[in-house]
């Protein structure tokens, strides 16, 4: 009986012992570290974005627009980020993966 209690106490001590923590760099942390001028700003036009950052590496197929209340969303992919437009204006910018080990958004639907 005493051996069982000692074994349970030892198991509890091992489980409760602090372990070496491993940290991952989240994509959101990297995106927050970027200077504000390095990304398109909300409200900029497609022309302003293209003049400032050049032509996108890829222009994805527009999504939405089936109904009046569902605006068409255009997506431009640059090497470091993807820009989302509604009616020719930036509504959001999402940083792309820096590497395969980085935790971040799923790739865009093509």
Backbone bond lengths (Angstrom), bond angles and torsions (degrees), N, CA, C in turn:
res aa  C-N    CA-C-N  psi(-1)  N-CA   C-N-CA  omega(-1)  CA-C   N-CA-C  phi
1 X - - - 1.445 - - 1.530 110.47 -
2 X 1.363 115.65 -43.43 1.458 119.13 -179.74 1.526 110.60 -64.61
3 X 1.328 116.89 -35.40 1.461 120.03 179.62 1.535 110.60 -66.25
4 X 1.303 117.08 -37.65 1.456 121.18 178.99 1.520 110.33 -65.89
5 X 1.328 116.43 -41.85 1.468 120.60 178.83 1.521 110.06 -65.17
6 X 1.333 117.34 -42.52 1.467 120.87 178.51 1.533 110.46 -63.79
7 X 1.316 117.22 -41.45 1.466 120.84 179.59 1.528 110.52 -64.33
8 X 1.336 116.86 -41.27 1.464 120.24 177.44 1.527 111.38 -65.87
9 X 1.341 116.43 -40.41 1.466 120.32 178.51 1.522 110.69 -64.41
10 X 1.320 117.35 -41.94 1.460 121.64 178.50 1.529 110.56 -64.55
11 X 1.318 117.24 -42.75 1.471 121.19 178.71 1.529 110.64 -62.81
12 X 1.330 116.67 -41.58 1.468 120.38 178.65 1.523 110.95 -64.90
13 X 1.337 117.43 -38.69 1.464 121.54 179.20 1.525 110.78 -66.10
14 X 1.319 117.07 -39.39 1.464 120.90 179.07 1.520 110.42 -66.54
15 X 1.321 116.88 -43.17 1.464 120.88 179.96 1.524 110.59 -65.82
16 X 1.318 118.05 -39.75 1.456 122.02 -177.14 1.519 112.77 -79.38
17 X 1.323 118.12 -15.05 1.472 120.96 -178.01 1.524 110.21 -64.74
18 X 1.327 116.46 141.79 1.469 119.00 178.98 1.528 110.05 -66.00
19 X 1.315 114.96 141.11 1.458 120.51 178.83 1.520 109.12 -110.74
20 X 1.299 115.58 162.49 1.452 120.23 178.63 1.520 108.27 -68.95
21 X 1.313 115.96 124.80 1.460 120.82 -178.17 1.522 110.03 -84.45
22 X 1.306 115.15 138.97 1.456 120.78 175.00 1.518 107.06 -112.93
23 X 1.309 117.13 135.24 1.459 120.67 -177.91 1.517 110.21 -116.41
24 X 1.308 115.35 138.99 1.450 121.80 174.26 1.522 107.90 -106.32
25 X 1.307 116.17 146.91 1.453 119.89 173.95 1.514 107.19 -87.41
26 X 1.296 116.39 116.73 1.453 120.37 179.60 1.516 109.50 -81.13
27 X 1.310 116.29 148.74 1.449 121.69 179.34 1.524 110.97 -58.72
28 X 1.312 117.21 -37.52 1.462 120.20 -178.64 1.527 111.14 -63.87
29 X 1.327 117.33 -34.96 1.466 119.99 177.94 1.521 110.48 -66.74
30 X 1.336 117.11 -40.84 1.459 120.21 178.95 1.521 110.45 -66.86
31 X 1.326 116.65 -39.92 1.459 120.15 -179.00 1.525 110.76 -66.05
32 X 1.323 118.08 -35.64 1.460 121.09 179.57 1.518 111.78 -70.87
33 X 1.336 118.10 -24.10 1.451 121.13 -179.83 1.527 112.68 -77.76
34 X 1.332 117.87 -18.84 1.456 121.19 -178.93 1.526 109.71 -67.12
35 X 1.331 117.08 142.79 1.462 118.83 175.45 1.523 109.95 -65.21
36 X 1.327 116.07 148.05 1.458 121.01 -175.58 1.525 112.15 -61.25
37 X 1.322 118.60 -29.41 1.452 121.65 -178.56 1.516 113.66 -76.40
38 X 1.312 118.75 -7.26 1.463 122.19 -175.82 1.523 112.68 -86.26
39 X 1.305 118.66 -5.03 1.458 122.46 -178.93 1.522 109.61 -128.81
40 X 1.336 117.98 152.73 1.464 119.87 175.12 1.527 110.35 -61.87
41 X 1.309 115.61 145.90 1.469 121.05 -179.56 1.519 110.01 -93.69
42 X 1.316 115.56 149.28 1.460 121.25 176.97 1.535 108.71 -58.11
43 X 1.323 116.10 134.06 1.458 121.22 179.06 1.517 114.46 96.84
44 X 1.338 118.45 -13.74 1.456 119.92 177.52 1.520 109.65 -67.01
45 X 1.326 116.91 150.03 1.457 121.03 179.50 1.527 110.14 -83.38
46 X 1.327 115.74 166.42 1.462 120.65 177.34 1.527 110.21 -60.39
47 X 1.333 116.26 -39.58 1.448 120.85 179.22 1.525 112.51 -63.25
48 X 1.328 116.68 -41.58 1.464 121.00 178.67 1.529 110.88 -64.08
49 X 1.326 116.22 -42.48 1.471 120.23 -179.73 1.522 109.70 -64.09
50 X 1.332 116.54 -44.92 1.465 119.60 -178.81 1.526 111.14 -67.07
51 X 1.330 118.14 -36.59 1.463 120.86 178.28 1.526 111.21 -66.99
52 X 1.317 116.66 -36.62 1.468 121.37 -176.02 1.525 112.76 -82.18
53 X 1.337 117.67 -38.32 1.466 121.58 -173.28 1.522 113.84 -113.50
54 X 1.325 117.86 -3.42 1.453 120.97 -178.15 1.522 111.10 83.72
55 X 1.320 114.88 -178.45 1.464 119.87 179.82 1.527 109.57 -68.58
56 X 1.334 117.29 141.88 1.469 119.18 178.70 1.524 111.32 -68.83
57 X 1.310 115.82 156.05 1.459 120.78 176.24 1.524 110.20 -66.52
58 X 1.338 116.48 -30.65 1.456 121.17 -178.30 1.524 109.42 -154.14
59 X 1.316 115.77 138.20 1.470 122.02 172.80 1.525 106.39 -110.29
60 X 1.321 115.83 110.13 1.467 120.35 -176.70 1.527 110.26 -77.41
61 X 1.320 115.62 158.93 1.461 121.39 178.14 1.528 109.79 -58.05
62 X 1.342 117.95 137.65 1.467 120.31 175.65 1.525 110.92 -62.42
63 X 1.306 116.87 148.28 1.471 123.47 178.08 1.517 109.23 -121.88
64 X 1.314 116.85 150.03 1.452 121.70 177.56 1.517 111.53 88.58
65 X 1.333 116.19 -164.52 1.444 122.19 177.95 1.515 115.08 84.80
66 X 1.331 118.12 4.18 1.458 120.14 -179.46 1.526 111.69 -67.83
67 X 1.311 116.37 -30.86 1.463 122.21 178.25 1.522 108.67 -128.56
68 X 1.296 115.94 161.10 1.467 120.80 -178.77 1.529 111.81 -59.19
69 X 1.332 117.01 -37.21 1.472 120.53 -177.97 1.532 112.86 -80.61
70 X 1.342 117.43 -4.52 1.470 122.27 177.29 1.526 108.45 -109.50
71 X 1.306 118.22 92.19 1.469 119.65 -177.11 1.533 111.30 -66.79
72 X 1.317 115.35 154.59 1.461 120.86 176.46 1.520 108.66 -75.51
73 X 1.335 116.32 130.98 1.463 122.99 179.00 1.522 108.13 -109.53
74 X 1.334 116.10 122.33 1.461 122.23 175.46 1.520 108.12 -100.35
75 X 1.342 115.71 144.99 1.467 120.64 -178.70 1.517 109.58 -129.22
76 X 1.327 115.38 128.04 1.450 121.99 175.77 1.515 108.24 -114.45
77 X 1.315 116.83 130.90 1.464 121.44 -178.77 1.526 109.13 -105.52
78 X 1.322 115.75 122.12 1.464 124.03 171.94 1.525 107.16 -107.69
79 X 1.325 119.50 165.62 1.472 120.22 -178.52 1.533 114.33 -56.91
80 X 1.327 118.11 -36.35 1.464 120.51 -175.43 1.526 114.13 -101.82
81 X 1.323 117.92 -16.57 1.465 120.02 -175.40 1.517 110.97 -156.61
82 X 1.345 115.75 164.84 1.457 123.33 174.51 1.519 107.83 -119.75
83 X 1.329 115.70 132.82 1.468 121.37 -178.10 1.530 108.36 -106.03
84 X 1.339 116.69 134.32 1.459 123.48 178.27 1.524 108.22 -110.28
85 X 1.338 115.81 128.60 1.458 122.32 -178.53 1.523 110.44 -117.51
86 X 1.343 115.52 143.70 1.458 122.63 169.08 1.520 106.16 -128.22
87 X 1.326 116.40 122.51 1.473 121.70 -178.35 1.531 111.66 52.05
88 X 1.287 117.34 51.09 1.467 124.56 175.33 1.530 114.54 69.69
89 X 1.340 118.60 8.20 1.469 121.63 -178.49 1.519 110.78 -121.64
90 X 1.339 116.45 144.28 1.469 121.78 178.52 1.525 109.15 -67.54
91 X 1.335 115.39 128.23 1.466 119.55 173.71 1.521 111.31 -111.89
92 X 1.351 117.27 -21.86 1.463 119.52 178.95 1.522 109.81 -164.19
93 X 1.328 115.84 154.72 1.459 123.46 175.49 1.524 106.60 -133.54
94 X 1.335 116.44 130.78 1.462 121.44 -178.59 1.524 108.56 -122.51
95 X 1.336 116.80 128.70 1.463 121.13 177.96 1.517 109.54 -70.65
96 X 1.326 116.82 138.86 1.463 122.11 177.81 1.523 109.54 -83.15
97 X 1.328 116.52 167.15 1.463 122.14 176.38 1.523 110.42 -59.61
98 X 1.320 116.69 138.25 1.456 120.95 173.62 1.521 109.77 -85.94
99 X 1.312 117.57 -28.26 1.464 121.54 -178.85 1.515 110.47 -160.59
100 X 1.323 117.35 169.95 1.460 119.96 -177.15 1.528 113.80 -68.24
101 X 1.336 118.66 -21.13 1.465 121.17 -178.45 1.529 112.61 -88.11
102 X 1.310 117.48 -9.17 1.466 120.65 -176.14 1.517 110.42 -78.83
103 X 1.313 116.35 139.32 1.453 122.50 178.96 1.522 107.15 -87.95
104 X 1.309 117.62 128.29 1.453 119.70 -178.43 1.509 112.04 -167.75
105 X 1.333 117.06 -162.91 1.456 119.62 -176.48 1.512 112.17 -70.21
106 X 1.309 115.38 158.30 1.455 120.97 176.11 1.531 108.59 -70.47
107 X 1.324 117.95 156.15 1.468 119.22 177.19 1.516 110.87 -62.32
108 X 1.339 118.28 154.20 1.465 119.69 -179.13 1.516 112.06 -66.01
109 X 1.322 115.68 151.74 1.453 121.43 175.80 1.519 107.62 -74.54
110 X 1.303 117.00 129.25 1.473 120.20 -175.99 1.485 111.90 -103.49
